[in-house]
Amino acid sequence: MKNKLFFLLILILLSSIVVLNKTSTQLIGINFKVSEYEVPLYLKLYNFYGRHLNYDTLINRITKNSQSNQDKVIHITKWLNNNIQKLPKEVDIVDSHPLTIIERRMGTEDQFSDLLSVMLVYAGVKSFFLNTKNNKSIEALTYFELNGNWSIIDPYYGIMFLNSKGKMASLRDLKESNWNLFTLDFEPIDMKNFKNIFNNKFDSFEKVKESYMTQISSAPSKEVILLTNKFDLGGRSFIQNPFGRLQFLFSRLRKDII
């Protein structure tokens, strides 16, 4: 019996070595040109787990003084807004893993929202991001769930949306125009100070609001979000941790079988 168990373990070990040495592929985009390269599977898994530990450590540090999920949303967005700079026009756009944005300390509008959604999920807040290609609107916003409602935030400019009661505006509030713009320090944004935040992107505060309205008008409702598989909502926030990645793989496998 012991000999059989020993040989079984040896067989499992040898099989694991063979599987882990198989090649896999990784993608990297530079200025919207995507390249594919091969890496051993064991290295891909090693790098994946390393990124997971980096996210986990960073989020624990950022949110250590957070008393609520709203605090987590604000603290993480503040950290992102303060530590990642807007990508200069002359610098290459690199699209790889979200952690690359932290390593480079710079990103585009959609990369800010992509990374924030990943960081929020690590903090225990459901989140995803959606990107638009309308030059007349803000390009990307991060969606997050708070107390059973979904809201949005703009990490690139450090913008929150509060309703008439001073609370995070729900998607219903947003679609009913019950919202105002605030900084992450709860300071109202208006025609007097909007240029301090947006520089020359908009020539009037009305244009700022119109830009966000364009994004809000195409935003999914809470009901649509609840009926959508989380892996299909937008971005890659739910697949950066090991458990989420396994859920994603099983979800796709089940879909292929069905």
Buried (B, 14 or more C-beta within 10 A) or exposed (E): EEEEEEEEEEEEEEEEEEEBEEEEEBEBEEEEEEEEEEBEEBBBBEBBEEBBEEBEEBBEEBBEEBEEBBEBBBBBBBBBBEEBEBBEEEEEBBBBBBBBBBEBEBBBBBBBBBBBBBBBBBBEBBBBBBBBEEEEBBBBBBBBBBEEBBBBBBBBBBBBBBBEEEBBBBBEBBBEEBBBBBBBEEEEBEEEEBBEBBEEEBEEBEEBBEBBBBBBEEBBEBEEBEEEEBBEBBBBBBBBBEEBBEBBEEBEEEEEEE
